[in-house]
Amino acid sequence: MKRDGNKIRAWMVERRISVSDVARKAGIARSMVSETIHARRNNRKALRALIEIGCPVKLLALPADLQDKHAA
């Protein structure tokens, strides 16, 4: 399954979670979070922060090294 940034963003908007919130939690730039959400990058810090705030793992299409730790 490919990561669908629009679905992730919709989930975030429903919960009033901003890209800046995720970036602060992950300790990285907003642009890195945005690029990860839209599958242009696979930043592990951004993905972990999204998981920690409750984003459904099935939306994230996690890379193999994170899948075992966060099985859906």
C-alpha positions, -999 to +999 in steps of 0.1 A: +000+000+000+013+034-009+011+062+016-018+086+008-008+120+021-043+134+015-058+108+038-032+114+065-038+152+062-076+147+065-070+126+096-048+153+110-073+181+102-101+162+119-080+161+151-067+196+147-031+183+145-008+205+124+024+196+105+041+219+129+028+199+159+043+167+143+076+185+135+080+198+170+073+163+185+098+147+161+124+175+164+126+180+127+117+206+101+080+210+089+091+204+054+105+170+063+072+160+079+053+172+049+075+154+025+071+122+046+033+125+048+032+128+010+056+099+005+084+119-011+106+109+019+105+082+045+118+101+076+117+077+105+114+105+131+083+119+113+067+084+110+074+077+147+059+110+157+028+104+136+024+069+152+028+084+187+001+110+181-023+082+171-022+082+133-035+049+121-005+027+110-025+015+079-024+051+065+014+054+069+026+025+047+055+020+070+089+009+056+099-026+065+122-017+094+092+000+112+065-025+103+075-052+127+074-028+156+040-014+147+020-042+131-015-031+121 
